[in-house]
Amino acid sequence: MLVKNTVIAVRTTLVLAIAVGVIFPLAVTGVSQALFPHASNGSLLTKDGKVIGSRLVGQPFIKPEYFHPRPSAAGSGYAGEASGGTNLGPTSKKLIEGVTDDPATKNTDESFSGVKQLAEKYRDENGLTPGELVPVDAVTRSASGLDPDISLDNASLQAPRVAKARNLPVDQVMELIAKQKEPRQLNVLGEPRVNVLMLNLALDELKR
């Protein structure tokens, strides 16, 4: 009886392992490759024959002639292998005030830019007046740390800086933002937004 039950258990385990570990993944992969090849391969974007990123994954842009993404808490910043947020709640003093580096620990950097520091930096970069309100996505990190999008308000406030750095009319940059605008998902979920990488690629195309 014991041998019989053991054989049944082993056979069941093997059948399930093959079904859910081999057949099902192959079927899902085949269907996705056939119907959604671009998305199933990571929505990768290429330029001059080279992969430069994915429209689904944020990456850093720091030059003034480019739109900047929202802050990141993924690893040292925008690290795909360390995707994650700060896990700090809205009442956290660290989240709002930030933390300075402890000089006693020379080999470790404990500094953390809070909302106040990020807001000051954003105002300085974009020529805003002290105390001027800034979009929340400009001073908070997303849950993944890899958010590829920014709000329309965020993009609009960056437009004058980008236009000046590229010697372009602000209206032309604003028109580009409008063209790159992505609506709410299913017209009800989330807010209208722009993909930072797509917007910056469109900016570079203006030169050609």
N, C-alpha and C positions, 0 to 999 in steps of 0.2 A: 504493500500500500504506500509505504514511504517512497519507494523508488518510482512508482507510478505518479504520485503527486509532484515529485521533484522534476520528472520529465515534462509533465504538463506545465509546471511553472517556468522551466527553462524555455520551452517552445513558445509560451505566451510572451515571455520577455523578449525573445528574439524577434517574434512577429511584430510586436509593438515598437521595438527599436528600429526595425527596418521601415515600418510604416511612418512613424513620426520623425525618425532621424535621417531617413534617406528619401523615401518616396515623396512625402509632403514637402520638404524643403525644395526638392528638384521641381515639383509641380508649381510651387509658388514662384520660384526663380524663373521657370520657363514662361509662365503667364506674364509676369512683370516685365521680363525682357521683351516679350512680344508686343505687349500693349503700351508699356511705359518705359522704353529703353533709357531715355535720358534721366528720368527721375530715379529709376532703379539702380543706375550706375553712379548716383551721388550728385546729380545735377551739376556736373563739373563744367567749368567755363575755360575756354582756351583763348589765347592771344598769340598770334604769330606762331601757331603750331604747338604752343606750350600750355600745359594746364596751369592756370594762375589762381585757382580756388574753386569754391562751390558757392552757388547762390543760396545755399541753405546754412552755410557756416560763416560767421563773422570773422573778420581779420583786421589787424590794426592798420590804420592810415593816420599818419601824424603830420605830413607835409601840408602847408596852408592851402595849396592848390587842389586839395582833395577834401571831400566830405568825410568827417570823422564818425566812427561808429559809437555806440554807447559804451560805457566803461565795462570792463570784464574782470571777473574774479576767477577765471579758469586758469589754474596754475599761476604762472607769471603774467598771464594775460593772453586770452584767445588760444589757449593750448587745447587742442582737440582731445588729447588723451587725458586731460584733467578737467573735463567739463563739469561745471558746478557753480553755485552761487555763494554768497557770503553766509547764508543762514542766519543773518542778523534781522531781528524784528524791528518794527517801526519805532519802538520805544528805546532802542539800543543807543546809548550815548556814543559808542564807537561808530555806529553807522552814520550818525549826524555830525559828530565833532571830529571824527578821525582819531588816529593815534600817531604820535611822533616816535621816531626811532630811539631806542634806548642806547645811549653811548657806552654803557657798561658792557654790552654784548657786541663787540666789534665785528664778529663774523656772522652776525644775524641781523637782518633788517626787519624790524617789527612794525615799521611805518605802515599806515593805512590811510588812504585819502577818504575822508568822509564826505557827506553831501555838501557841507560848507566849502571844503577845499575844492571839490570838483566844480561847484557852481562858480567860485571865484576864477578858476582856471578857464572855464567855459566863457565867462564874460570877458576875460582878458583876451582870449584867442579871437573872439568874434566881435570885439569892439563895442560891447554892451556897457551900459552905465552901471555903476555900483548899485547893488540891490535890485536890479531889474530881474523880473521873474524869468526863469529858464524852464524849458520842458523837463518833465520828471525823468524821461528816458535819457536825458543828457547827464544826469547826476546819480543814476542808480544802475546797478548791475542786474542783468537778467538772471533767471534761475539757472540757465545753462552756461552763462558766460560767453555764449557764442551766437547771440542774436544777430542775424544779418541785416535787420531792418532798423530804421529810425522813423520817428513820427514826422509828419509834414511840417509841424511847427519847428521841430529840431532842424530839419533840412533848410527851411526858410530863413532861420536865424543865421545859418552858416553860409548862405548864398552870397552875401556881400563880401565876406572874406575870400571865398573861392573866386568870385568874379574879379576882385582886385588882384589876387595872385596870378590870375590867368589873363589879365588885361581884357576882360570881357564885360559887356553890359550886364548889369544885374538882371535886367528883364530877360535876357537870353538864358541865364542860368535858371531863373524861376520857371521859364517855359520848359526847360529840360526836366526840372523836378515834376512839373505837371504831367509830362509825357511818361515819366517813369513811375507815376503814382500807381499803387496797387490797392484795389478796393478791399472792403471787409470780406472775409471769407464767407461765402454763401450770402453775402450782403447783410449779414447780421453779426458775425463773430469778429471780435477785435476792432481795430481802428484802421482807417486808411494810412498807408505807410509807403516808404520807398526802400528799395534794397540798396545798401551802400555800395557794394561792389558793382552792381549793374549801373548805378548812377555815375560812379567814377569812370567806368569803362566808356559810358556815353560821353562824358566830358572829354576824355582822351580822343574820342572819334571826332570831336569838333575841330581838331587840328588838321585833319586829313581832308 
